[in-house]
Amino acid sequence: MELIDKLKEIEASYRELEKKMADPEIVNDPHEMQQLGKKHVELTPIVDAFSEYEKVLKGIEEAKEMAGGDDDEMRELAKEELAALEARVPELEREIRILLLPKDMNDEKSVIIEIRGGAGGDEAALFSADLFRMYTRFAERQRWKTEIISMSETGIGGFKEVIFRVDGTAAFSMLKFESGVHRVQRVPETEASGRIHTSTATVAVLPEAAEVDVEIRPEDLKIDTYRSSGAGGQHVNMTDSAVRITHLPTGIVVTCQDERSQIKNRAKAMQFLRTKLYDAELQRQNAELAAERKGQVGTGDRAERIRTYNFPQNRLTDHRINLTLYKLDQILDGDLYELIRMLTEADQAEKLKALSV
């Protein structure tokens, strides 16, 4: 059986890993131990699931033997046991196939999130602020750190644009389905007649790039400094602490003015530039593999309208998977868990379907 043969190979590799990790020479090599430990962690869920799978298959054989015995009572019990075990087989096989799906190399990374107000003027800016709060509240629930890289505020508490970093293990794996156009339907506070308005904001979730992921040559950069200021001239800094970096070969421009220190702003801006360049390369690769993207739930096309937030009905609809939840208030307070689980399961189902074609 092809699946079992593959699992036996993985189990043999796993046991070999364990032997190496017990080798005194390797134990004294921190770098090697780290690499082996990471691989060990990746394989453990697969090996555990295979162990459970083998137990179920063995149980089926034993139940079949008992079902053919002379004792009527034992025969009936064996038949019940056999039915329960046979029902577990397809469940376990699906779980194992999901574990065997190719891993996204960026899943373990932290992320940088860009939120920009779209159609709708001030209302779109206010919605951008709502989305910013939603993601930062979710980060708090996860005990992840967040820090603002750049923001452009409006006078009424909204954001024309806000860019921030979310530092947490596997943040990209949980937030990667958030990229796209988010639409809100609600009555603005400034609307006297009570009419429902529709506004939009765009979200881009970028896997954070390490220095080893992207090479940036100093001669390719144009770096400017200027005085930072907040909305309405607030928080005016009397020194040129804000930093703008232009990557000349691509024309990508990044800015950071959140810190009072020019050095800190420059470091943040460079990190953001690395991430933008890394993301641009990922987008190029995705465009080349357009057929493969049919087996994904929308981590690529950021012009895609992915979700509607309907305030009057306390309803959220994700259009990619036809999911509707009537708990918008909880979701906007950072309770994204059900949404993330459903999107992840839909993505896995599409990938499994693509593999079986």
C-alpha positions as CSV (number, residue, x, y, z in Angstrom):
1,M,0.0,0.0,0.0
2,E,1.6,3.2,-1.2
3,L,0.6,5.3,1.9
4,I,1.9,2.7,4.3
5,D,5.2,2.4,2.5
6,K,5.7,6.2,2.6
7,L,4.8,6.2,6.3
8,K,7.3,3.4,7.0
9,E,10.0,5.4,5.3
10,I,9.2,8.4,7.4
11,E,9.2,6.3,10.6
12,A,12.6,4.8,9.7
13,S,14.0,8.4,9.2
14,Y,12.5,9.4,12.5
15,R,14.1,6.5,14.4
16,E,17.4,7.4,12.7
17,L,17.0,11.0,13.8
18,E,16.5,9.8,17.4
19,K,19.7,7.8,17.3
20,K,21.7,10.8,16.0
21,M,20.2,13.0,18.7
22,A,21.5,10.6,21.3
23,D,25.1,10.6,19.8
24,P,27.4,12.3,22.2
25,E,29.3,14.0,19.4
26,I,26.1,15.5,18.0
27,V,24.8,16.4,21.5
28,N,27.8,18.7,21.9
29,D,27.1,20.4,18.5
30,P,24.3,23.0,19.3
31,H,23.8,23.9,15.6
32,E,23.4,20.3,14.5
33,M,21.2,19.5,17.5
34,Q,19.0,22.5,16.6
35,Q,18.6,21.2,13.0
36,L,17.9,17.7,14.0
37,G,15.5,18.8,16.7
38,K,13.5,20.9,14.2
39,K,13.2,17.9,11.9
40,H,12.2,15.7,14.8
41,V,9.4,18.1,15.8
42,E,8.1,18.2,12.2
43,L,8.0,14.4,11.9
44,T,6.6,13.6,15.4
45,P,2.9,14.2,14.5
46,I,3.2,12.0,11.4
47,V,4.8,9.2,13.3
48,D,2.3,9.4,16.1
49,A,-0.6,9.3,13.6
50,F,1.0,6.3,11.8
51,S,1.3,4.5,15.1
52,E,-2.4,5.1,15.8
53,Y,-3.2,4.0,12.2
54,E,-1.3,0.7,12.6
55,K,-3.1,0.1,15.9
56,V,-6.5,0.5,14.2
57,L,-5.5,-1.8,11.3
58,K,-4.3,-4.4,13.8
59,G,-7.5,-4.0,15.8
60,I,-9.6,-4.6,12.6
61,E,-7.7,-7.9,12.0
62,E,-8.3,-9.1,15.5
63,A,-12.0,-8.0,15.5
64,K,-12.5,-10.0,12.2
65,E,-11.0,-13.1,13.8
66,M,-13.3,-12.7,16.9
67,A,-16.3,-12.1,14.7
68,G,-15.8,-15.6,13.2
69,G,-15.7,-17.3,16.5
70,D,-18.3,-19.6,18.2
71,D,-19.3,-17.4,21.1
72,D,-22.5,-15.4,20.0
73,E,-22.0,-12.6,22.5
74,M,-18.3,-12.2,21.6
75,R,-19.2,-12.3,18.0
76,E,-21.7,-9.4,18.4
77,L,-19.2,-7.3,20.4
78,A,-16.5,-8.0,17.7
79,K,-18.8,-6.8,15.0
80,E,-19.5,-3.5,16.9
81,E,-15.8,-3.1,17.5
82,L,-15.1,-3.8,13.8
83,A,-17.6,-1.2,12.6
84,A,-16.1,1.5,14.9
85,L,-12.5,0.7,13.8
86,E,-13.4,0.6,10.1
87,A,-15.0,4.0,10.5
88,R,-11.7,5.4,11.9
89,V,-9.6,4.3,8.9
90,P,-10.7,7.1,6.4
91,E,-10.5,9.7,9.2
92,L,-7.0,8.7,10.0
93,E,-6.0,8.5,6.4
94,R,-7.2,12.0,5.8
95,E,-5.4,13.3,8.9
96,I,-2.2,11.6,7.7
97,R,-2.5,13.0,4.2
98,I,-3.0,16.5,5.6
99,L,0.2,16.0,7.7
100,L,2.0,14.9,4.5
101,L,1.0,18.0,2.5
102,P,4.0,20.1,1.5
103,K,4.6,22.8,4.2
104,D,4.6,26.5,3.3
105,M,8.2,27.5,3.9
106,N,6.9,30.8,5.4
107,D,4.4,29.4,7.9
108,E,6.7,29.7,10.9
109,K,7.6,33.4,10.2
110,S,6.4,36.5,11.9
111,V,4.5,38.9,9.6
112,I,4.2,42.6,8.5
113,I,0.6,43.7,7.9
114,E,-0.4,46.6,5.7
115,I,-3.9,48.0,6.0
116,R,-5.1,50.8,3.7
117,G,-8.4,52.6,3.4
118,G,-10.1,52.0,0.1
119,A,-13.4,53.3,-1.3
120,G,-15.5,55.3,1.2
121,G,-13.3,58.2,2.4
122,D,-13.5,58.8,6.2
123,E,-15.6,55.7,6.7
124,A,-13.0,53.5,5.0
125,A,-10.3,55.0,7.3
126,L,-12.4,54.2,10.3
127,F,-12.9,50.7,9.1
128,S,-9.1,50.4,8.6
129,A,-8.8,51.3,12.3
130,D,-11.3,48.6,13.2
131,L,-9.3,46.0,11.3
132,F,-6.1,47.2,13.0
133,R,-7.7,46.7,16.4
134,M,-9.0,43.3,15.4
135,Y,-5.6,42.0,14.4
136,T,-3.8,43.5,17.4
137,R,-6.4,42.1,19.8
138,F,-5.9,38.7,18.2
139,A,-2.1,39.1,18.6
140,E,-2.8,39.9,22.3
141,R,-4.8,36.6,22.7
142,Q,-1.8,34.8,21.1
143,R,0.7,36.6,23.4
144,W,2.4,37.9,20.3
145,K,4.2,41.3,20.2
146,T,3.1,44.0,17.8
147,E,4.9,47.2,16.8
148,I,3.9,50.0,14.4
149,I,6.2,50.7,11.5
150,S,4.2,53.5,9.8
151,M,0.8,55.1,10.1
152,S,-1.1,57.9,8.4
153,E,-4.0,59.0,10.7
154,T,-7.1,61.0,9.9
155,G,-8.5,63.6,12.2
156,I,-11.5,61.4,13.3
157,G,-9.5,58.4,14.6
158,G,-9.1,56.4,11.4
159,F,-6.1,55.3,9.3
160,K,-5.5,56.1,5.7
161,E,-2.7,53.5,6.1
162,V,-1.2,51.6,8.9
163,I,1.7,49.2,8.7
164,F,2.7,47.1,11.7
165,R,4.7,44.0,12.6
166,V,3.3,41.0,14.4
167,D,6.1,39.0,16.1
168,G,5.0,35.5,16.9
169,T,5.9,31.9,16.0
170,A,3.8,30.7,13.1
171,A,2.0,34.0,12.8
172,F,2.0,33.7,9.0
173,S,0.4,30.3,9.1
174,M,-2.6,31.8,11.0
175,L,-2.9,35.2,9.3
176,K,-1.9,34.4,5.6
177,F,-5.6,34.1,4.5
178,E,-6.3,37.7,5.6
179,S,-4.8,39.3,2.4
180,G,-7.4,40.9,0.1
181,V,-10.2,43.4,0.0
182,H,-12.4,43.7,3.1
183,R,-15.8,45.3,2.7
184,V,-17.9,46.9,5.5
185,Q,-21.6,47.6,5.5
186,R,-22.9,49.9,8.3
187,V,-24.5,53.2,9.1
188,P,-21.7,55.8,9.6
189,E,-22.0,58.0,12.8
190,T,-22.1,61.0,10.5
191,E,-25.1,59.7,8.5
192,A,-28.2,61.5,9.8
193,S,-30.7,59.6,7.6
194,G,-29.6,56.2,8.9
195,R,-28.6,54.8,5.4
196,I,-26.2,51.9,5.3
197,H,-22.9,52.8,3.5
198,T,-20.5,50.3,2.0
199,S,-16.7,51.0,2.3
200,T,-13.6,48.9,1.8
201,A,-10.1,48.5,3.1
202,T,-7.2,46.4,1.7
203,V,-5.1,44.1,3.8
204,A,-1.7,42.6,2.8
205,V,-0.1,40.0,5.1
206,L,3.6,39.7,4.3
207,P,5.9,37.0,5.7
208,E,8.8,38.7,7.4
209,A,12.1,38.3,5.6
210,A,15.3,37.6,7.4
211,E,18.6,39.1,6.1
212,V,19.5,35.7,4.6
213,D,16.3,35.7,2.5
214,V,17.1,38.9,0.6
215,E,20.3,40.5,-0.5
216,I,20.2,44.3,-0.6
217,R,23.2,46.2,-2.0
218,P,23.9,49.6,-0.3
219,E,24.4,51.2,-3.8
220,D,20.8,50.3,-4.7
221,L,19.4,52.5,-1.9
222,K,18.4,56.1,-1.7
223,I,17.9,57.1,2.0
224,D,16.2,60.4,3.0
225,T,15.4,61.7,6.4
226,Y,12.7,64.2,7.4
227,R,10.8,65.5,10.4
228,S,7.9,63.2,11.4
229,S,4.5,64.5,12.5
230,G,1.1,63.0,13.4
231,A,-2.4,63.8,12.5
232,G,-3.2,67.5,12.6
233,G,0.5,68.4,13.3
234,Q,0.5,66.5,16.6
235,H,3.7,64.7,17.9
236,V,5.9,67.0,15.8
237,N,9.5,65.9,16.1
238,M,12.0,68.7,16.0
239,T,14.8,66.5,14.6
240,D,14.9,64.7,11.2
241,S,14.2,61.3,12.7
242,A,11.8,59.9,10.1
243,V,13.4,57.8,7.4
244,R,12.4,57.1,3.8
245,I,14.2,54.4,1.8
246,T,13.9,54.0,-1.9
247,H,15.0,50.7,-3.5
248,L,16.2,52.0,-6.9
249,P,16.1,48.8,-9.0
250,T,12.4,48.2,-8.1
251,G,11.1,51.6,-7.1
252,I,9.8,50.3,-3.8
253,V,9.6,53.0,-1.2
254,V,9.3,52.4,2.5
255,T,9.0,54.9,5.4
256,C,9.2,54.8,9.2
257,Q,8.6,57.6,11.6
258,D,7.1,55.8,14.6
259,E,10.3,56.0,16.7
260,R,12.0,59.1,17.9
261,S,15.4,57.7,17.1
262,Q,16.5,57.9,13.4
263,I,18.6,54.8,13.9
264,K,15.6,52.8,15.1
265,N,13.4,54.1,12.3
266,R,16.1,53.2,9.8
267,A,16.3,49.6,11.2
268,K,12.5,49.2,11.0
269,A,12.4,50.7,7.5
270,M,15.1,48.3,6.3
271,Q,13.3,45.3,7.8
272,F,10.1,46.4,6.0
273,L,12.0,46.8,2.7
274,R,13.5,43.3,3.0
275,T,10.0,42.0,3.6
276,K,8.5,43.9,0.6
277,L,11.3,42.6,-1.7
278,Y,10.8,39.1,-0.4
279,D,7.1,39.3,-1.0
280,A,7.5,40.7,-4.5
281,E,9.6,37.6,-5.3
282,L,6.9,35.4,-3.8
283,Q,4.2,37.1,-5.8
284,R,6.3,36.7,-9.0
285,Q,6.6,32.9,-8.3
286,N,2.9,32.7,-7.5
287,A,2.1,34.3,-10.8
288,E,4.2,31.7,-12.6
289,L,2.4,28.9,-10.7
290,A,-1.1,30.2,-11.4
291,A,-2.5,26.7,-11.8
292,E,-1.2,25.7,-8.4
293,R,-2.9,28.7,-6.8
294,K,-6.3,27.2,-7.7
295,G,-5.6,24.9,-4.8
296,Q,-5.2,27.7,-2.4
297,V,-7.8,29.8,-0.5
298,G,-6.7,33.3,-1.5
299,T,-3.2,34.0,-0.2
300,G,-2.1,35.4,-3.6
301,D,-4.5,37.9,-5.3
302,R,-4.8,40.9,-3.1
303,A,-7.3,42.5,-5.4
304,E,-9.8,39.8,-4.5
305,R,-12.8,40.8,-2.3
306,I,-12.6,38.2,0.4
307,R,-15.0,39.3,3.2
308,T,-18.0,41.4,4.1
309,Y,-18.5,42.8,7.6
310,N,-22.2,43.6,8.1
311,F,-22.8,45.6,11.3
312,P,-26.6,45.8,11.3
313,Q,-26.9,42.0,11.3
314,N,-23.7,41.3,13.3
315,R,-22.7,39.2,10.4
316,L,-19.4,38.3,8.8
317,T,-19.2,36.5,5.4
318,D,-16.1,35.0,3.9
319,H,-16.8,34.8,0.2
320,R,-14.0,32.4,-0.6
321,I,-15.5,29.5,1.4
322,N,-19.1,30.7,1.6
323,L,-18.8,30.9,5.4
324,T,-21.2,33.2,7.4
325,L,-20.9,33.8,11.1
326,Y,-23.3,35.9,13.2
327,K,-20.7,37.0,15.8
328,L,-19.1,40.0,14.1
329,D,-18.7,41.8,17.5
330,Q,-16.6,38.9,18.8
331,I,-14.5,38.6,15.6
332,L,-13.7,42.4,15.7
333,D,-12.6,41.9,19.3
334,G,-9.9,39.5,18.0
335,D,-11.7,36.1,18.2
336,L,-10.5,34.9,14.8
337,Y,-10.1,31.2,15.8
338,E,-13.1,29.7,14.1
339,L,-12.5,31.7,11.0
340,I,-8.9,30.7,10.8
341,R,-9.8,27.0,11.4
342,M,-12.4,27.0,8.6
343,L,-10.1,28.7,6.1
344,T,-7.2,26.3,6.9
345,E,-9.5,23.3,6.6
346,A,-10.8,24.6,3.2
347,D,-7.3,25.2,2.0
348,Q,-6.2,21.7,3.0
349,A,-9.3,20.2,1.3
350,E,-8.5,22.0,-1.9
351,K,-4.8,20.8,-1.8
352,L,-5.9,17.2,-1.1
353,K,-8.3,17.4,-4.0
354,A,-5.5,18.7,-6.3
355,L,-3.2,15.9,-5.3
356,S,-5.8,13.2,-6.1
357,V,-6.5,14.6,-9.6
